[in-house]
Amino acid sequence: AGQPAGALHKGALDLALDLGLGPDPLNPLVWQALQGMADACLGAGVAFCANPRTAEQNAQWRSRGVRSFLAGEDRGLLHNALKARLHSLQQQ
């Protein structure tokens, strides 16, 4: 038998694509599947690392006992930074 996992993270976008839902990370089926994974992890004593996409998801993850979070990924952070920069340039 192998070593147990230290933590699990599954991206909502990847999961949506895996489920054949297209690029729809906020699809209710994705949310349901992620909750099932989190429950399985919490039941097995394995940390689940959530990537909340909304304030509501963040609150729901916290209320379920999830304590590990992905703060963002490079593309999203870069996109938001470039968007903010463009907006500031347009205001000058």
N, C-alpha and C positions, 0 to 999 in steps of 0.2 A: 504494500500500500504506500502511496505517495504522501507527501506532507500536505496537511490541510492548507487551504488558501488563507492568506493574511487579510485580504480584502478583495472586494469585487466592485468593479465599475463597468457599467454598460451604458454607452452613449445612446440617448433617445433617438437621435437621427439615424445612427447605424441600426438600431432596433427597428425603427419604422421601415427602413429599407429592407431589412431581413424579413419582416412580416409582410412584405409586398404592398405596403401602404404608401410608397413614394416618400419624398422628402417632407414628412409631416410629423415632426417630433412631439407635437402637442395633441396628436390623435388620442382619443380616450382609450383605444386598445393598447397603445404604447404605454400610457400611464398605468393601466391595469397590469400589464406584463412587468413593468418596473416595480410596482408594489409587490407583486408575487415574488420577484427575485429578492427584494429587500426583506420580506417576511421569511423566506427560506434562509437567507444569510443570518438574520437576527436569531432565528430558531437554532441555527447551527453554531452560534457564537462567532460568526465571521463578520467583520465590518463590511457594511455596504456603503460605497461612496456615491452619493447622489450629486447630480448636476442640475439644480433647480433652475428652470427657465423663467419662472415668474415668482413674485413674492408669495403668492398663494401656495405654490409647490414647496417653497422653502419652509413655510409654516407647517404644511402637512408632513413633510419629511421629518421636521423636528418633533412634531407631536407623535410620530410613529417610533421615535427613539433613535433615528439616524443622527449620527454625530460627525460623520466624515463627509466633506463636500469638496467638489471640484469648483474652484473659483472662476473658471472660464478656460477657454482654449484659445490658442494663439490667433486663429482666424477671426474669431468673434471679437477678441480684444483689439486686434489690429483694425478690423473693420470699423468698430466704434470710435477708435482714436482717429482714423482717417476721416470719418464722417464729421466728427467734431471739428477737426482741423479745416475741412472744406467749409463748414458752416461759419467758422470764425473768419475765414478769408472772404467769404461772400458778404459779411457784415461790414467789412472795411471800406 
